[in-house]
Amino acid sequence: MRRVYWVIVVWFVSNCSHAGSSSFVVAMSKNSSPASVKIEVAADYVVVPVSILSEDKDPLLNVENIQATKTKLTELASKNTTIKIRYGVQSMSVSVREEAKFSSYGSYTAPSTADIYLVAPLTKGSDVFQVTREIIAFLRSIPKSEQVRLRLGTTSLGLDDPEQYRGRLLPLIAKDVEHTRSAIGNSKSYEVSGLESPVLVMQQDEKNVVVFIPFRLKVGH
């Protein structure tokens, strides 16, 4: 049974180590619980989520304000040598409510927002604090309407193409499984699931992340 398991893992490594296209992933919080097998690697980017908010009373002006600010931000980022924009799922919230007041009607508009990510490379000689300051200085240079505000989210780290580490993780998982089986007396049956899950990324400290596959081991008697 042990030999069969290792054959399966080697086949999985050779066929999946380059699976998937290159992707950018924002690391999850360190409060999350990774699997027992993980690899620590240097992060590629510092990531700052930015919300563009407009608080004009006219909802149409809100949309125009956000579009103009986003266009200008994109234009200046394209000329910047380090800071770039990354987009996730694009959405914009616009809220309008009509209220009666005596015999006339007025419109109430909650702040409209649009969200983007600003990323900057985390080089060997820099740290997350230095890079975050550079991103904030860049945002302060963006010309915008008085009704527009830029709200920064929690700074985190980012990694390019986590799937490149699958080929290193799978043999480590195999060794971990064998160690666990040996520790509990080499049970005759066991099942490993979750190996097809994407490689996940979790922030470790100010410069590093850990990559892991959330596998599960079920041992029988």
N, C-alpha and C positions, 0 to 999 in steps of 0.2 A: 504493500500500500504506500509506503514511503517513497519508493522509486517512482510509482505512478504519479504521485503528487508533484514531484520535482520535474517530471517531463512536462506536465501541464503548465507549470510556472514558466519554464524556459520557452515554451511555445508562445505563451502569453506575452513575455517580454519581447521576443523577436518580432511579433506581429503588432504590438501596440505601443512600442516605445516612441514611435513617430506618428501616432494616431492624432487626428484632429488638426485643425489649422492653428496658426499662431494667434494667441489671444492675450489681452491685457486684463489682469485680475486685480481688484482691490482687496487687500488682506482683511480678513475678518478680525473681530476683537480677540484679544488674548484671553478673555474670559470664557471663550468657547473651549470645548473639550476635544482635542485631537485624538486620533487613534494612537495605539502604543508604539507604532513605527512611524518615524518622521525624520526628515532631513532639514537641517538648518542651512539656509543660503542667504547671501546678501540681497537685499531688496534692490530693484532697479530704479524705483521712483518714490518721491514724496507726492502724495495725492491730497489735494484740498478740494472738497466739494464746495461749489459756489451756487447760491440761489440769487437770481436777479429778481428783485421785487419792485413793483411799481404801485404807487398808492394814489394815483390820480382819481378824481371823482368820475371821470368819463371812462368806461371800460374800453372803448376803442382807443383812447389815448394810452391806456395801460398797455395794450397790445403793441402799439407803435413804439412806446418807450422801451419795452423789453426787446423788441426786434432791433431797434437802433443800437441799444447797448450791447446786445449779443453780437451784432454785426461788427461793431467797433472793436469789441474784445477779441473777436476772431481775427480781424485784420491785424491788430497789434501783436497777437500771439504768433501769427504767421511770419512776422518780421523778427521775433525774439529768437535768440540762438539756443535757449534752454527751455523756457516755459512753453508748454503746448496744451491744447484743449483735447480732452477725450470725451466722447459722448456715450452715454448708456442709452437707456430707453428714453427718448425725448418726449416731454410732456409739458404743458403749461396750464395752470389752473386760473380760471377767471370766474369771479363770483359777482353776481349782480342781483339785487333784491329791490323791488319797488315797494315804497312805503307811503301810506296815505297820511297826510298831515293837513287837517282841516279840509279845504276843498281842492287842494293841489297835490300833485305827486312829485316826489323827488326820488333820486336813485341813490342807493347805498352800494358801494363797491368795496369788497374785501380786497386786500392786496393781491395782485396777480403775480405769479412767480414762474420762473423757468430755471431748470437746474442743469449744471454742467460740472465737469471735473477739470481742474487745472493740475497738470503734472509737471514735475521737473526732475531731472536725473539726480540720483543720489550717488555722487562720485566717491572715490576712496578718501578724498581729503575733506569731504563735507559731512554735515550731520543734518538731522531732520529739522533742528531749530534754525540753522542757517538758511536752508532751502525754503522753509516756510516764510521766513522774513523776506526773502527775495520775491516770493509769490505775492505776499501782501503789498510790497512796494509796487509790484507790477499792477495790481488791482487799483491801487490809489492813483495810478497814472491814466486810468480809463476815463475819458470825458463822458458825462452822463447828465440827464435831466435832474432837476432838483427833486423830482418825485421818485427817482429811482434810488434804491439802496442795494448794495451787494452784501449778502449775508454768508459768512463762511461756516462750513460744517466742521466736523472733527477731522483733524489731520490724521492720515494713515499712510501706509506704505503700499506700493504696487509692484507687481511682478509680471514680466513678459513670459508668455507661453509656459505655464506650469506643467503642461503635459510632457515637456522634455525630461522631467524627472521621474516619469512612470517607470522607465527601464531600470532605474536605480532602486526604486521603492519596492518593486515586486520581489526581487531576490531577498531583500531584508524582511519582507513579510513572510516569505517561505521559511526563513530561519527562525523567525519569532514563533511561527506556528509549531515547528518541530520542537523548539525549546519548551513551549507550553505543554505539548503532548508528553514530552519526556518528564517534565516536572510533576505531572499528575498520573504518571504510570503508563504512558503509551497506550492510551485507549484505542480500541479496535476501530472505532468509527468517528469521523469528524467531518465537518462541512465548513468551507470558507466561502463567504458570500460578500458581495460589495466590490469585488475587484474591478468591475466594469464602471464603477463610479468615477466621476472626474477627479483629478488631483486638486485638492483644496489648499488654500493658503491662509495662514494665520500669522498675525504680527507677533514677533518674539520680543524685540526691544526697539531702540531708536534707529537701528540700521538693518536689522535682520528679520527674516520671516522663516516660518517652518512650512514645509510642504508635506502632505500626507494623503493617503487614500483611506476613507472611512470603512475599512473592512470589518467583518464580523466572523468570529470563530465559534462554531457550535460543536461541542464534544459529547460523544455518546459513551456507553459502557461496552 
